[in-house]
Amino acid sequence: MTDTRTHLLIVGGGPAGTQAATTAAMKGARVTLVEKDIVGGAAHLWDCIPSKTMAASALRRTSVRNAVKLGLVNDPGHVDPRNLAVRIEEITSDINRNWLELLDSQDVDMILGKGSFTGPNEAVVATEGGERVIHFDKAMISTGSAPRVPAWAPPVGDRVLTTRHCYDLEAVPEHIVIIGSGVTGVEFTHIFESMGASVSLVVSRQQILPHRDPEVAAVLEEDFIERGVRLVIGARAEAIDVGNGGVAVHCDDGRTIDGSHALLAVGSIPLTEGLGLDEAGVEADDGHVKVDEYQRTSASHIYAAGDVTGQMLLSSVASMQGRKIARHALNLPVEPLDYSKVAEAIFTEPEIASVGLGDVDAAAQGRKVRTIKVPFAANARSVLQHFTRGFVKVTTDPATGVVLGGTIVGHRASELIGVIALAVKAGLTAHTLVETLMVHPSMTEAISDAAE
């Protein structure tokens, strides 16, 4: 057993942990980073990057399928899941290696093992070579999350999958029943349908993406129906039978959906069990670590970031939290993160992206706003590329013209939303967007048109 003293101990090497480590190290702090699996983050490298890699391949196949509409020979091509799995492995391995090299170059003390707190200023790490005791001045918890598996679900990994089982499949499922119509559910609906699978999507509410703008959900529902996706609206899965080379998903309204596989896309759980939170004096609520606006836990010298906090489960948010924690832990000036101005995206096709205040949220708050919607069908670049489904909505303050938010449903919405995100963050007016000359023809012109 060896003892180590460090200024900042970070437990969990995901987006938050790695960003906190590099930021603090650049400022001259002695940093110790503990990770039990893969540097770069399980949620990042087992969920985000692999799923977006699959989405990129799915988009290419969709484009090939639609090639005849652009005057090309229509050859839908063939998806080889094994080749795709190799590509995912190469990408995630590169990211992991690059992070390790960066951390090493900054003299971050990297420990591979499982860490847990044994006191307010002490932790122990179980490694292959034995235990290491870490004495720290300040610490950060960023251990991430894992897919939630309901109590009624049978064992996962064969016919019943979580998202993390989707990246090394031997073959494209013949008919996959996706349970859950939130962000993860609709992304994998797009992925598997584009790869050639028949898809049934179990929707427990009356629309997919139940917490989103109904206009947004309607566009995606229309696209899914055109693709042949079966939407099982108003049904909540409550049991899965496995047998005879397939699955039967039973819903609370009596309906049963048969398929070759079932995918559980029903949220995630924070990975805080066994961390020794009580020993550290850190309070949690249903597994989520409670934090203040500076990401401090109930033990003010210990911070938490990322999925373990239950705040906006986005890698971009976790990374920013990590940067801000590092600065705060070193007593440097820092502003709390404004979650109302965080841009987010859903990687379907069409993509969905939003930032700031939307008209639906404004109406719920009783706030008066001005919202203009421009369809991509009126945008020259969208028409010539045959990506006309969707729209741009820009929300402004009717008194000042300041841009409060926006929503984009369309091709590459995740890239386009950056223009509106910058306007929201900088407090720009719609007039500024109108006066900014966009490239013609380009899809960004739809943003100027909506602002006008």
N, C-alpha and C positions, 0 to 999 in steps of 0.2 A: 504494500500500500504506500502510495506517494502522496505528499501534500503539495498543493499549488495555491498561491495567492494571486488574485487578479482583481482588477478594478471593476470590469464588467463581465459577468458570466451570462452567456446566452444559451438557453436550452431549447434547441430546435433550429435547424439550419435551412429553413424555408426562405421565401422572399423577404419576410420581416427580419429573420435572424441574420441572413447574409448581408442585407443592407445595413443593419445596425452594426454588424461587426466591421464592415469596411469603412463606414462613416466614422465610428469611434476610433478605429486604428489610424485613420488618416489624421485625426486630431491628436494623436500621440498617446492614446490610452492603451493599457495592457488589456487585451481582450481574450477570453476563452470561450470557444464555441463548441457545444456538445451536440452531436447528431447521431441517432441510432441507425438510420437507414441510408439516406442519399442526400448529399449536400445540393441545395437548390430547392429542396422541399418536396415531400411526397405529394401534397395537394397540387403543387406546380408541375412536377415531372411525372406524376402518375395520373393526373387528372387534366390539368389545363393544357399543357403542351401536347400530350398524346391525343387528346380529343380534338384540338385544333388542327393537328396534323391530319387526322382522319377527315375532318371537315374540309381541309384543303383538297384532299384527294376526291372527296365526294363532290365538291364544286367542279373540279375538272371533269369528272364523269358526267355531271349534269350538263356542262357546257357542250361536251361531245354529243350527248343525246339530243341537244337542241341545235346541233350544227346545221341541220338541213334548213332551218329558218334563216340562216345567214348565207345560204347558197352553197353550202358544203355538203359533201357526201356524209350521210348519217351512219356512223359506225359506233355503237354504244360502248365498245371496248369490253374488257374483262378485268375484274378486280381480283387480285391475288392477295388475300389477307396475310399470307406469310411474308410476302415482300414488303407489305405495308408495316408489319410488325418489326421487320428488320430496320426499316427506315426510322420508325419511332424509337427503337433502341439506340440507333446511331445518334439521333438528335439529342435524346436525353443524356446519353453517355458523354457527349461533347459538352453539354451544359454543365454536368456534374464535374468533369475534368477542368473546365475553364474556371469554375468557381473555386475549386481546390487550389489551382495555381494562383489565382488572385489572392485568396486568403493567405496562402503561404508567402507570397511576395510582400504582404503587409505584416508579416510576423504574428498573425493571429494564431493562438494556441488551439489547434484543431484536435478534438478528442472524439473518436468514434466509439460510441457506447450509449447506454441508457442512463440518463441523469435523473436524480430525485433530490429534493431538499431534505435536509436533516435538521435544519434550524434556520433562524432568520438570516444568518450570514454564512451558511455552510451548505454544501451539497456533496453528494457522492456519485461517482460515475462508475458503472459496472462495464468494464472493457474485457476484451479477450485476454489481456495480460494481467488482469486483476483490477482491484478497485483504486480509484483516485479520489482523494478528498480535495474539494475546491473551497477555499475561503474567499469570499467576495465582498466588495463594498456595495455594489449594486448588481441587479440581475434582471433578466428579461425572459419571459416565458413565451415561446412561439412554436408550440409543438403541433399545431395544425389540427386536422380533422380527418375522419374516415367516413366512407359511405354508410348511411344508416340501413340496417337490415331489420325490418319489422319482426316482432315475435312470431307472427303467423307464417312467416316465410320459411320454406324448407332450406336445408344447407345449400350454400351458394357455391358456384364454381364450375358446374357442368351445364345443366339446362337452365338453371336460375342464376342470373349474373348480376353483379354490380358493375358500375362503369369501369372499374379497374380490371375486370375480366374481359373487356372488349378489345384490348390492344394486342392480343396474341391469339386470336381465334384461328382455327385450322381452315374454316370455310365461312362464307357469309351465311348467316342464319336464313333458313327458308322462309320462316314467318316468325317475326319477333314481336312479342306483346310487351309494350313499354308501359310501365306503371309509374305515373307521375307526369304531369304536364307543365311543370315549371321550367326553368331555364335548361336544366340538364336533360329533362325528358324531351323537349322539343329539339334540342341540338342533336340528340341521338336519333330522333325520328328522321330528321333531315339526312343524317349520315347513313343510316342503314337503308333507307329508301333509295338514296342515290347510289348505293353500292349494289342494289339489285334485290334487296330483301322485301318481302311483303311485311307491312307494319300495321299493327293495331295499337292505338294510343288510348290508354284509360285515363279519362279526364274526370276528376271527382267533382268539379264545379260545372258551371254552365258555359265556360269558355276555357280555352287553353291560356296559359300565362294569367292566372286568376287575379293577380295583383297589378296587372298592367292595364294601360289604356285599352278599352274595348276596340277602338279603331285599329290598334296595332294587332291585337289578337285576331281580328277579323281577316286582315290581310294574310296572315300566316295560315289561318284555317283554310282560307280559299286555296292557297298554294298546296297545302297538304291534300285537300280533297281532289284537286286536279291531278296530283301525283298518284292517287289511288290509296292514300292512307285512310284506314278506317278509324274514325273518331268515335270513341265510346263515351258519349257525354253523360254527365251526371251519375257516374258509377264509381264506387270506391272499392278497390280490390280488398279482399279480406282472407283469401286462402289461395294456395297454389298446389295443385296435384301434379306430380311428375311420374311419367310412365309411358310405355308404348312409344318410345322415341320422341316424346314431346311433352308439352305442359298444358294444363287447363287452369286458367285464371278465373276464380270465382268472385263475383262482385256482390255487394250488399243488396242490389236490387233484383237479384236472381239471375242475372245474365252470366254466362260463361263464355270466355274467349279461349279458343284452342290455338296453339301455336307450336313451333319447334323449340322456341326459347322464350324466357321471360327476362326482362331487364328491370331491376329495381332502381328507380330514380326518385327517391322519396326523401331527399335531404341528407344531411351529414350529422355526425356527432363529434364534439370536441374531444381531443386526446389529452385528457388531464388525469386519468386514473393512474395511480401509482407515482404521481409527481411529488407527493409530500406537501401538498398545499397547506394542510393544517399545521404541519411543522414549521412552515415558513410564515404562517400568519396571514395567508392569502385566502380571501373569501371567494366562493364560487356559487353560481346559481344554476342548477341543473347541468353542472359540468362546465359551464361557461365562466371564465374568470371575469370578475367585475372590475371595471376600470373607470377612471375619471377622464376629463378632457385631455389630459397629458399622458394618457395610457398608464397611469400609476394604479396599482392594485391597492387593496386595503393596507398592505405593508408598503409605505410610500417609497421605499428604496427598491422595490421590485415592480417591474413593468410587465405588461402583457400586450401582445399584438397578434394580428392575423385571426384565423378561424377560431382560436380558443376563446376569443372575446365575444363572438357572435355578431360583431359589427360587420357590415357589408363584406361578404365573403368573396373578395376580389384580390388577386395577386398585386394589382397596382396599389390598392389601399394598404395591404400588408407591408409592401415595400416602403411606402411613404411613412407609415407608422414607425417602421424600423429606423428610418433616417431621423425622424423627429425625436424618438426615444433616445437615440445615441446623443443627440445634441442636448437634450434636457438632462440626461444622466451626467453630462460633463459640465453642467451649469452654463450652457451657451444659450443665447436667445433663440426662442422657438415659439411659433404660433400653433395653437391647436388645429387639427385637421378639420376643415369645413366639409362635412359629409354631404351637404346639400349641393355641392358643386362638383361632385365626383362623376366623371363620365363612365358609362358602362355599356356593354354590348352583348348581344346574343348571336352566336355564330351559326345561324341557319342560312338559308338562301331563299328569299331575301334576308339579309342581316337586319338586326334591330339594334338601335343605339339611342341613348338618351343622356341628357345632362340637365341639372337644375330643375326648375319648376315647370311642370307641364300643366296644360289647361284642366285636366281631370283633377289633379291634386289641388290646383288653385280653387276650383269650384268647391271641392270638399272643405277647403279652409275658409270659404266665403270671401275669397280675395278676387278683386277685379283685375283681369289681365286682358291683353289683346293677343289673339292667336291667329296666324295665317297659315294655311296648308296649301302646298303646291305639289301636285302629283308628278312623279317621274315620267309619266306618259307625255307630259308637256316639255320634257327636257331633251334637247337634240342628241346629246351623247348617249342618254339612256335608250332612246329609240334606235339609234344606229347599232348599239351593242345588243339590242333585244333584252334589256333589263328594265322593263317599263313598270313592273309591279312595285307599288310602294309610294311613299310621299315624304316630304319634309314639312315639319311643323316648327315654327319659331314663336316663342311666347315672349311678349314684351310688357313693360309697365306702360299703361296707356297715358300716364301723366308725363313721364320722362323719356319714353322710348328706349330705356335701358333693356338689354336682352336678359331675360330671367331664366330662360331654358329652351330646350328644343328636343325634338324627337325625329329620328330618321328611320324609315323602313325602306330598305332598298339594297342594291348591290354595293358592297364595300361601305356600308353605313358606319362600320367601326372606324374607318379611316376618315370619313367625311365629318363625323361628329366633333373632331378636334377643332374645327373652325368655330363651331358654336361654343364648345367648352372654353376656348380662349376668350371669346366674347363675354361669357358669363363670369369667368374669373377676373377679367380686367374691367368689368363694368362698362363695356362698350355699348353704344346705341345701335339700333337697327339701321339708322342712317349711315353709320360707319360701315356696316356690312354692305349696304347698297352702293356706297361710294367706292368700295374696294373692287377693282376690276379683276374678275376671275378669268381664267383661261376659257376661251371658246373654241370648240365645244367642250364642256366639261360638266360633270355632275355637280360640282360645287356651285355652278350657276343657279341651281335650284334653291340653294341657301340664300343667295342674294335676292332671288325672286320672292321667296317667302318673307324676307325682311322688308322688302319694298311694299 
